[in-house]
C-alpha cells in the first residue's frame, strides 16, 4: 500500500499517537518521538527521532534501543497506512487533530479538482482541507477557473458532532446553488438551516413557490415561518397575495435551484422597493450579486452568464465579471470585460479605476490616463486620489503625486503612508517624519510606514536603536516586500 498524499504534514500528530502505543510496551525511560532529523527514516524518506526523556541504565538503553527504534518505525508507518482513506490521510487523523484544539477549514463534496497534499478524505467520500495545511483560497480559485461542480463549506470543527453540522450546511449550499458557503452566507441563510427538514418538505410540495420577508403569516396562506422569512406554496398562479409585501415567486420555468431562485426574486423585490416579484431573466443579475456578496465567485459567474446581454444594467454586469476574473488571476479576461463595460459607461469612475488595475506593465501610460479620468469623474474622491498618486509615484512623478495628496484631511492610513513615502522621496524629510510618526501611532499602521520611519530614524535622526526596533516590527508585518524596500534604500 502506497503512502497517503501529504501525510508528512501531520507528522507530529502521527508521532504523538505512536508514542502512546510505545509507552504501553516500554514505560521505562519515557520514550519520545520528535519530528526532527535523527535516528528514524519513515518510508525511507521522512526523518524523525526516538529518544528517552528520562535517564536509565546505559546498558539497558543500549540493549533495548535498537528494538524500540524498529518498533517506533513500524508503529508510525502502520498508523499512517491504517488511517488512510483512498490515497489520502483519513477521518481518524481528524480526531487526532481535534485533540489539540479546534480545526478550521473547508468541507468539500462533489467533483472538485484533486485536493492538494494535506487534505483529509472522510468516510463519506467528502474531503476536509485544514486551513493550516492547505491553501484554501487557492483551491477554490482553481476550481472556479476550471468550472468544476463542487460544494465547499467553511467551518470550524471542535468536536466530532460538528462534522454532522457541517454536512447539513453542505445541503444548504446545494439548495441555494452555492459552490462555496462563506461565513457571511451562513449568517444570512441561518433561518433555512435551523428549519432544514421542514424547508425540504415544503420544497417537495406542489404549487407556485414563494418567499416573503415577513415574520407574520399572511392571511389565507399556509407556509413555513423562518425568522424574518415566510416560505409558502400557492396552489394556483391566480391566487392573490395582497399588497405591501416584500417577496418573490418562482414560476418553475427557469434554470437553477428553486430555493435560490425564489430567494433572489425576494431580494429583487427588496431592491425594487417592495411588491411581490415573479422571477424574471433580470433576477439572475440579482442572484449573481448575492453570490458575489457571499464570496462565491463560481456561482456568481454561472448566474451572470445566464442573463448575459439581457441585463438592463449591462455595464454593471460586465464590471462585476471583470472583478471576478481579476480575482481568479485572469487579467486578460478581466481587461476584456472592463473595456466592454467602459464602452457602455464611459463616465463611470469605478470602471476606469478597475481597468487601470489590470493593465500590464507595458500599458502603464494608459493606466495613468484611466486613473486621472477616474479621479476627475469622481470629484477627486479619496479612493481615486490615492490610486492616482500611487501610480504617479511608480512612474517617478513625485511632485505630481504630492500635489494630488497634499492638503487632504480624508486620507486613509495607507494614503498617509503613501504621502509620507512621496515626501521622503522628495527629500522633505521633516514633513515625512511627522506624518509617518502619526501613522505609526495606530495599531494598524502599514508595514511600509514603519519601514520608512525606521529609515528616517536611522539615516536622518541617527537614532539607530529606535530604527532597529521599527525595522523588526516592519519585517514581522511586511515580510519580503519590506525587506526589499529596506535593502533598496
Buried (B, 14 or more C-beta within 10 A) or exposed (E): EEBBBBBBBBBBBBBBBBBEBBBEEBEEBBBBBBBEEBBBEBBEEBBBBBBBEEEEEEEEBEEBBEEBBEBBBEBBBEBBBEBBBEEBBBBBBBBBBBEEEEBEBBBBBBEBEEBBBBBBBBEEEBBBBBBEBBEBEEBBBBBBBEEBEBBBBBBEBEEEEBBEEBBEBBBBBBBBBBBBBBEEBBEBBBBBBEBBEBBEEBBEEEBBBBBBBBEEBBEEBEBBBBEEBBBBBBEEEEEEBEEEBBBBBBBEEBEBBBBBBBBBBBBBBBEEEBEBBBBBEBBBBBBBBBBBBBBBBBBBBBBBEBBEEEBEBBBBBBBBBBBBBBBBEBBEBBBBBBBBBBEBBEEBBBBBBBBBBBBEEEBBEEBBBBBBBBBBBBEEEBBBBBBBBBBBBEBEBBEBBBEBBEEBEEBEBBBBBBBBBBBBBBEBBEBBBEBBBBBBEEEEBBBBBBBBBBBBBBEBEEBEEBBEBBBEBBBEBBEEBBBEBBEEE
